[in-house]
Amino acid sequence: MNNNHKPKEYKDLFVGLDVKVPTLNGEFRKYVNFDNSASTPTFLSVMESVNDFLNYYSSVHRGTGFKSQLSTFFYEDARGKVLSFLGANDDEHTCIFVKNTTEAINKLAHRFPFSKDRNILLTTTMEHHSNDLPWRRVARVIRAPLTSEGYLDEETFDDQLEKYGDKIALVAITGASNVTGFINPIHRIAEKAHAVGAQLLVDAAQLAPHRKIDMLKIDDPRHLDYVAISAHKMYAPYGTGALIGRRDTFERGLPDYVGGGTIELVTLDDVLWAAPPEREEAGSPNVIGAIALASSILQYQKIGMENITSHEAALTKYLISHLKKIPGIEIYGDTDEENSAMRLGVVPINLSNISHSLVTAILGYEFGIGVRNGCFCAHPYLLHILGFDGHGVDKIRTQLLNDNRSNIPGLVRLSFGLYNTTEEIDRLIFSLKCISDGNYSGKYIQNKDTGEYSPLQWKPDYRDFFSYQV
């Protein structure tokens, strides 16, 4: 162990975990969050770092005042911490701060040098929309299929590499699925991609918060060319993310956004662009977000990624073994709890004959437990996992065109953060058993426009719980 924390004491590292929320019976219950794949709470150290830095917050780059110079120093220092965290180096890579992983991938899609001869983007059917839709605009997209369980069919992936080889410019793959928690063998895939002359992007929005990533030096056949991350999934929800990639890619071509900060010289007839990463960060940057991400990385390093992996694997094993005891439950993806160390703590489920939307509503309104339901911005993957054919997809499309989301398929997703405990899982299991047995008190109505359920004649006034400070 690299630290003195025991699993239950991880909770002391976070903000807001003792908050109590109202439930349908009038009681207040301590909130339990199992929606960490979407966003995580804040490290206490991150909040304190941001609060301390606000005393010195100022404009960055070219300011001559002390606060401006300090802000610039730590903004640039944050880049170095991101590079180090991912095993990258400043000679070969650059760290570009963006809003989130989605913006990072859109930026790379705009900047990547596809050519007439190499115009194919090879990806998979398990991708988040953010690692799918941007590529449709700029390249011919080929998707590797999946196994029935939802894993990448690597044999067919290899066949596609061989078939399209010298026409593939880039392979874009998720490091870990936000639906099933499956982890892809990114370094093995990188070696295969480089063997045919392609480069590799890893969407690490889910992977980076839970596993160590090493981009390696570019002369290593297993290196990662580009990695995209989001701070709001790494206990630093202050509105930033990063695209870490090959410096030589961003030294060529035009930035996707232009304006202040991207140039060295502008005349009426010409523009001399700045070197990366400055040419990729138009306008005033999110300095607070960069400080928060750097602070989060320091906390990760203090805890030790191996400790995070071990703790979350134990939680996953505990959850799956107890879920299996609930009548009528179906677990998707890998259902073997002994494989927990080889996946993330993301477990999708459904209860038989109960809408996924209703299950999550009851968990929230009656038990004070936050989870997520739906398709998790990965529609093709969900449709594959749920076994929908073309006719089924057409029916869904027709419903959506008629503004009816009452029967849209989906799953209930349970996802862990470092701070979660087995006691919280026990509370979740008890709640799911109650729902499975029909032992809940509310009468729920569904809004067909949104597909969401809410209890009749009950809605908290959120202004009772938060107000702007003036």
N, C-alpha and C positions, 0 to 999 in steps of 0.2 A: 504494500500500500504506500502511496506517495503522500498521504495526508493522515490526519488523526480522526477524520470523520467516520462515524458509523452510519449505515444507511438511513436510519431515522433522523440523524442529525443533519443530513443534507437539507432538510426543510429549513434549518436556521439560516441557510444561505440565500433565501428568497424573500421577496416582498409580496404581501397580500395573501398568504396562505391561511391566515386565521380569520379571514372575512366570513361572516355569516350572512346567508341569503334567505329571503322569505320563501316559504313553501305553502302549498295550497291549504293545509290545515291550520294555518296561522302561526306555526312555529318558525323559528329561525334555525338553520342548520349550517354547520361549517361547510363551505363550498369545496367540492372535490372536482378537480379538472382532469379529465382523460381525453382532452382534445389538443394535445401538444403537437401533433403533426401539423396543425393549422398555425398556432402561435403559442409561444411559451410565456410564462410570467417573467419577471425581471430579477436578475441577481441583485441582492442587496448591495454588493460591491459596485455594480454598474450604476445603480441609482445614486450611490454616494459619490462615485467618481464624477458623474454628470453634474450633480449639485455643486460639488467643489469647483468644477471647471467653469460653471456659469459665472463665477466671480471674475473670471478672466476672459470670458467669451468675447470675441471680436472678429472683424473681417480677416480673412486669410489671404496670403500671397500679396506681396508688394506693399503692405502696410508697414509704416516705419515706427509706430508706437509699440510700447512694450507688450500690451495685451495682444495686439495683432501679431507680433512676432512670436509670442508664446503660443497663440492659437495655431499659427502656421506650423510651428515646430511639432506640436502634438498631432496635428492633422496628418502631417507627413510621417511622423513616427508610427501612427496607426497603420499606415500601409506596410511598413516593415514588419509589424506584428502579424498582420494577415499573411504576408508572404511566408514568414517563418512557420506559422501555424500549419500551413499547407505544404511545407517542404519545398517551397519555390525559392528562387533567388533573383535578386534585382538585376543581375546581368542579363538573364535570359527572359525574365518575366516582368510583367507590369501588373499592378493592382489598381483597377479602376473602380472607384466608388459609384454606386448606382442606388436606386431605391430598394431593389429586391432582386431575387433570382429571375423573375419574369423580365424585368428591364435588362438585366445582364444578358440573357439569351437573345432578346430582341436586338440589343446592340451588336452582339457577335454576328447575328444573321445579316445585319446591315453591313458589317465591316469585313466579313470573311471573304477571301478572294476566290469565289467560285469562277470557273472559266468555261469556255465553250467545250473544251475537251473533258474537264472534270466538273460536272454539274450535278452530281448525285449526292444526296444526303441520306445516309443509311442510319435508321433509327429502329425503335421497337414499337410494339403495340401496347406496351405497358406505360408509356410516357404520360406525364402530366401535360395538360394542354400547353403549358408554357414552353415545353420542349417539343412541341409538335407544330402548333399554328404558325409561329414565326418562320419556320423553314418552308412552309408551303408557298410563301410569297417569293422565295429567292432561288429555289432549287427543285430538282426532281426528287421527290421523297420516296424512298423504298423502306418498307417496314418489315423487320424480322418478326416472325410469328412466335407464339407462346405455347407452352405445354398446357394441358388441361388444368393443371393446378395454378397456372399463372406465372411460371418461371419462363425466362428467356429460352427459346429453343436454339441452343448454341450450335447444334449441328446444321440447322437450316441457315443460321446466321453465317456460318463458315461457307456454306454453298453460295450465298449471296455475295460474299466478299470475293469468292472465286469467279462468279459469273460477271459481276460488274467492275471488279478490280480496278483497272486503270481509269475508270470513270468516276470513282468515288472520291470526293474531295474531303468529306468530313463524316465521321461517325459521331452521333449525338445520342447519349444514353444516360438514363438516370442511375445514380450511384446506388440508390435504394428507393423502393416503391413507397409512395405515400398511402397506398391502399392496403398492401399485404405485408409491407416491411421486408420484402425480399431484397437481398443485397446482390448486386451484379459483380462479376469478377472483372473489375475495371482495368486492372493492369494486364490481365490476359487478353482482354478485348483490345486494349491499346496496342499491344504487341502485334496482334493480328491486323489491326488497322494500319499501322505503320509499315507492315510488310508489303502492303499493296500501294503504299505511297499516300495514304490518307492521314488526316489528323483526327484527334479525339477531343470531344467536349464531354465533361461529366456534369450533369445537373446534380449538384451535391446539396440541394436545399434540405433533403432529409438525412443524407449520410453524414454531413459535416458535424451536426450536433451530437452524434452518437458514436462515431468511429474515427480513428486517426486516418488522415489522408496524407499521402506523400506524393507530390507531383513528380519528383525525381528530376534529374538533369536531362536536357533535351537529347543528349547523345545516348541515353539509356533507351533501348527499344520499348520498354514498358512505361515510358513517361506519359504523363497526362498533359495535353497541350493547353486545355482550357478547363477551368473549374468555376462554377457559379454558386454563390452562397447567399443566404438571407439571414441578417442578424435577428430578425423577429422570431426565428425558430431556434435561436441560440441564446435565449435569455437576455436579449438586448433590444427590446422593441422600441427603438427610437428612429425608425424610418430609413434604414440603410441596408445595403447589400454590397456585394463585390463581385466583379468579374476579374479573375486572375488568369492571365493568358500570355501567350508568346509575344514578346516585345516587338519582334520583327513584323508581326501582322499589323500592329497598330502604328507602326512607323510609316506605313504606306497608305495611300488613299485618303478620302475625306471623312471627317467625323460625321456621325448621324445628326447631331445637334451642333449648331454653330453659334458663336456669339462671344461674350466676354469670357476670358480665361483660356480660350482655345487657340490663341494666335500669338505670334511674335511680332508681326507687323502687318498693318492693313493700309493699302493706298487705294486710290480711286480705281486702279486698274488691276491690282494684284493682292494676294494674301499669302503671307508666310506663316504656315501653321506651326504651332508649338509641338514639342516632342511629347510622346505619351508619358504619363497618363493625362497630362494637362489638356491635350487636344480633345480628349474624350469626355471632359467634365465641364460642359458649358454652364456659365452662370455661377452664382454663389453656391458653394457646396454645403452639404449637410455635415457641418463640423461636429455637432453634437452626436450624430449617428456614428461617425467614425470613432469618436472618443468612447462611445458606449460599446461598440464592437471590439475595440482593442482591450477595454477593461474586461469584457466577457472572456476574451481569449486568455487573458492572464488568469482568470478564475478557473477556466478549463485546465490550464496547465498546472495550477496548484492542486486541483483535485486529482488529475491524471486520467487520461482517456480510458486506460485499462480498468480503472475503478468504475467509471461511468458504464462501460460495456458490461462489466460483471454484475453490477447492481440491476441494470435494466433487463439483462438476460434472466436473472433470478425472478424478477417481477413477471416477465412474460411466461416463464415456465409455471409459476404459481397460478397466473390467470387462466391459462389454457386448461390446466388440470382441473380447475374448479368450474370453468365454463361447461365442461363435458358432463357435469352432474346435473345440469339444468334441463328439465324435460322440454323437448321441442326446439332446442337451440341448434343452429347450424353455424359452424365455423368455416370460414373460407380460407383458401391458401393452404399453408402447411399446418396441419392439425396435430403434429407430433411435438409435444412439449419438450422432448429431449433435444430438439433442434434449435432451441431458443437462442443459444449463443451465436448461431449462424444467421440470425435475422435481426431486424429491429423490433422494438416493442410496439408494433402496430398490428392489431388483430381485428379483422372485419367479421361481423356476425349478423345473423337475423334470427328472430323468433318466429316460429311457424304461425301462420294465420294472423299475424299482427304487423301492421304497416311499420316499416322502419322509421317513418316520420312520427308515428304515434309513440313508439318505444322511446325515442329520444325526448319527446315532449314530456312524457310521464317521468322519466328520469330527472329532468330539469325541474318541472313544476312541483313534484311531490317528494323527491329524494335529494334535491340540491346537488345533482351530479351533472356535469357538463360533458357531453360527448358530441359527435357530429354524425350526420346521416346524409345520404344522397350518393352522388357519383364522384365527389372529391376532385372535380376538374380533371377527370381521367375517364371520360365516357367510353372510348373504345375498350379500355381495360375492363371496366365494369361489365359492359355488355358481353365480353368474352367470358369473364368469370361466372356471370349469371346464365350463360348459355343461350343468349338471344340470337336468333337467326335473322335473315333479312326481312321476313314478314313481321317479326316482332318489332324490329327497329322502325319499320314503316308505320306501325300502329302508334308507337311513341311519338314519332314525328307529327302525325296527324293530331294527336292530343295537344301537343305543344302549339301547333298552329292555331288551335282552337282555344288557346289560353287555359287549358285544363291540365294541371299538374297533379291531380289527385291520385293518379295511379302510376306515376313515374317510378320505375324500378330503382333500387338503391340498397345500400347496406348501412349498418350501424358500425362506426369505426371507434375502436378503443385504442388510444395511443398514450404512451408513457412519457413522462419527463423524469429527470434525475430525482426530483423531490417526492415522487409518488411512493406509497408504502403498501405493504400487504394488508394493513388494516383498512386502507381505502378500497383495496380490491375486495375485501370481505363485504364491505358496505355495498359495493357495486353488485356483487354476486347475490346478496340478499335482495336487492332492489329488482334485479332481473328475474329472480324467482317469483317475487310478488307479482310482477307484470305477467309472467308466463302463467301464473295461477289465476289471473284476473283479479288479484287482490290489490286494487288501487281505487281511490275514492272519487276522482274527478270524472265529470262528463265532458268529453272533448268534441269539439267541432273542427272540421277541416276547411281551410280556405283553398278552394280549388285553383285559384290563380297562383298561389305559392306552393301548395301542397302541404303547408304547415298546419299542425294541430295546436289548439289552445283550449284551456278549460273555460267552460261557460261562466260568465259573470265574475271573472277574476283576472285582474291585471295590476301588477304593482306600479306605483308611480315612481319612476326612476329618479325623479328629482328629490325624492326623500333620501337617496343614497349618495348622491354626488351633486355638487354645485360648483360653478366656477368661482374662484377666489377673487374678490374685488376689494 
